[in-house]
Amino acid sequence: MAAAIWRYRGDAEEERPAALVRFSNGQLRRCEAVRFAEYRSRDAAHPQRRRRRILVSETDRLSYVGNNFGSGVLKCNSLCRYFVGVLDKDSGQMEVYNAEIFNMQPLLSDNLIPDDTRDYQTKSYREKVDLCIEAFGTSKQKRALNSRRMNAVGNDVLNTAVVKAAANIIDAKGVTGLIQDAAHDDVQNISVFLPPCNEDADKPENVYKFEDILSPAEYEALRVPAAVFVNITPEEITKKTEDKSHCSFVLEELKFLPADEKSRDHKARCLWFLDILIKFSYLKVIKKKHPMGPECPHIISKKLMKNFSSLTYNNGSVQNLISASMKAKITAYVIALALHINNFQTDLTVLQNDMKLQESRMMDIAKAMRLKISKAKGLPGLESDQNHKLGTLSLPLPVQKASRNQRKRKKMN
């Protein structure tokens, strides 16, 4: 048998060893069914990077990719040397070339390059745990993660908006202008939550129109629940007073219902809605769909939730709450309705006690509504030994004044 002569040729091309491939998910049966392509690094400044290659193969069903660098490269290429020989049968001479093994893996995404782990290494422990929950967590853990991320995004958006708005205001007004604006009384802030005011009204009843407090549809809806007040007896009023089932203002006004059927029904409806408004102001966080009970008409419940509560985002859910500004708005509407009930003069101290407010807060709201404040003895049976404050709506409306003296007293205290 003739002996073969072999000759070592090195790389088949310059810095380009022969490529030996193996497929990680099976064996290749038909070589002609596979198309190969090779990509080489063009970085001539780094000798090591010049040898980087990516080998891509494509079949009718899948695409495969392999490379000789990165975290997923076979360690055998660095620990051993591989050669491939080509035998010329006619001359009996074998030429030997350097070779590299490429592990061809199915390509299941459009990313041909393995993920860079450097970003992962720089993540915090919390972020790594979140990634694990996102990939392997239970449905409950994923919901909690989504809620926390939404809350974080909401806070970031809010903070960014506040900072941007503050910067715009400072640029527009300057520091001096902002100081002058800050010197105004809280009355201007309260006025945002007042009922619509018609300063050009010719009669007191047109300053705060009744239709702006109760629409015709809402007024009609009060007919059924207010029937309890229309037909109330003195004994029932006495029992309700002992039980304190209604506010003091309503209990006192029930004693003086008109005899005329139409006027009696009108006042009963107003008192029922005023009582519901005051009770609604006692709530802090509204958790029920109908917080005032089933006897409250749907249109009234919708009005309370829409006009007299604020939406807030808490623990991954949207909630309604009665904020300080909303309580000021409720107080203003209670005063306006009480003025219509009592011929545009009402005891502010009784309403203040029912609303559980400080006197200064009640007076600020009353002054913002352009009422004239006077002192008088309380109603019979209601702290008659204490001077009460009466609020009167009369024309022409008094001019709003900033209460600088009150602010000075607060600072001195």
Summary of the structure (lengths in Angstrom):
residues: 413
radius of gyration: 41.4
end to end distance: 117.6
largest distance: 135.3
contacts: 1029
relative contact order: 0.08
helix: 46%
strand: 19%
